[in-house]
Amino acid sequence: MSDDHPIHYLKVMKWIQHNKLLIGEYRKQERNNIKGAIAKRASCEGYIRFMRHYLRHGDWISDFYGAEED
């Protein structure tokens, strides 16, 4: 797969790292009782699961790709 492919291995690894950072932020927001933080954290965790599935099996099962931009 070429480096400019939308779901290249290195891009997916960066997206996983980005979402792990977001999960940490959302956990802080949960402790401060900020509305919507639990749902955002769960969404990031699910997306990471989808990306790990892709890395293991080569099948992209999500409707979306890329890193979330706040």
Secondary structure, DSSP 8 states (H G I E B T S, - for coil): --TTSTT-HHHHHHHHHHHHHHHHHHHHHHHTT-TTHHHHHHHHHHHHHHHHHHHHHS---SS--S----
